[in-house]
């Protein structure tokens, strides 16, 4: 099992962090990474709006428009979460603040949700608690890089 790369995208759609851990995917230029981040941000926003409208089963035969029927537990649209190909799997984890973590792994990588949430914990501990870090700016934190290396190379391989 292999983790190829990690990208972190700000809530505005800008690439604030990218890191390659293992070879296996084509090497992208800085420009290509910026385009990938912006494109994914747009696609994610579109897929959030494609979510079906939740309706209560008792109201499905109602003639009222769907927007006027309230579901008891409204579904919260999440957008694109996993994109899988024969060569890699892209997993997206969006935080409450809108920051997106994109993790590229082998398609057979188990427990990707656990891995990406641990990466988010490391980000919260080493980047967000850093008094010198400015939100929405590129992440340049050696302690985060070291903790990420230790976790990915030590536990996931």
N, C-alpha and C positions, 0 to 999 in steps of 0.2 A: 504494500500500500504506500502511495506516494502523494505528498502535497506539493504541487507545482509552484503556486504563486498566491499572493494575497494582494488585493487592492482595497484601499479605503477611499470612499467617495463622500465628499461633504454633502450637506443637505441641499446645497445649491447646484450640485452636479460636477464639482471640480475634483480632480484627483489630488488627494492630500497625502497618500502613501502608497508605494508599490514595492513589492519585495518578491524576488524569485528564490525558491528554496531548492528545487531540483530541476535539472534539465529534462526536457521531454516535450515541451511546447515550443513553437517557433519564437525566437527572440523578437520582441517588438521594440520599435524606437520610442523615444519619449513622446514624440508627436502622436504615434499610433496609440499609446497608452492614454493620452489625454482625449483622443477621439473616442476610444473605447469607453472611457468613464462617462463622457457626455452622452454618448449614444445609449449606453445602458441606463443612465438616469432617465432619459426620455422614454425608453421602452418600458421601464419599470412604472413610470407615471401613467402611461397609457394602459398597461395591464391592470393597474389598480382600478381604473375606471371601467374596465370590462367585466367586473364582478357582477354576477346576477343579483337581482333585487330579491331580498328575502321576504317571503310572505308567510303568514300563519296558515296552516293547512285548512282551517275552517273558512278562511276568506278566499281560497283559490278560485271558487266558483262565483265570487262577487263580481259585479260589473263595475265597481269603483276602480279608478286608475291605480296602478301599483304603488305610486308614491303616497297615496292616501291610506294605504293599509299598513298598519304598524305590526311588525313582527315582535313576538315577546322577547326574543333574544336576537337583536340585529347582528348580522354578520359584519365583521370589519374587514374590508378588502385589503389584501396584503401585497398584491402585485406579483411579479415574477419572483419565484423563490429558488427554483432549480432548473437548470438547462443542461441536458445531458446529451453527449455525442458518443461515438465509439472510442474516442481518444481521451476525453476529459469530461468532468462534471463541474459545472459552475454552480456554486451555492451562494445565495444572497441572504444575508441577515441584516435587516433594517432595524436600527435602534428607535426608541421612542422619539428621539430628537431629529430623526431623519438621516442620520449618517448610515451609509451602507458598507457592509463588509462583503467583499467578493472573494471567495476561496475557490481556487482551481485545484482539483484533485483527480486522481484516477477514477474512472467510473465505478470501480469495485471498492473504493475506500469506505470502510464501515464507520459509523458514528460521526458523520460529518457535522451534524448539529452540535454534538458535544464539543468537537474541536473548535468550531467557529464561535461558540459561546465562551469557551475558555480564552480564545484570542481577544474577544470583546472585554473580558475581565482584565486581561493584561493591559489592554488599551486604557481602560478606566483607571487602573492602578498607576500606570507609569506615564501616561500622556495627560489625561484629564486632571490628575492631581498634581501635575507639574505646574508650579506657579509661573514659570517662564513661557508656557505654551499659550498661544493665542488661538482661540477657537476658529475653525474653518481655514486655518493656515496649514501649510505642509508640515508633516510630523517629522521632526528631527530630534529623536530622543534615543541616546545610546542604551539606556537601561531597558527601554521597550524592545529595541533590537536584540539585546542580549537575552532577555526573558523569552522573546518569541523564538529565537534560535534554540534555546534550551528546551522549550516545550515541543516545537515541531520536530527537531532532529532527535530529541531524546525519547519522546513518547510515540510520535506518529511515524517517524522515520523519514 
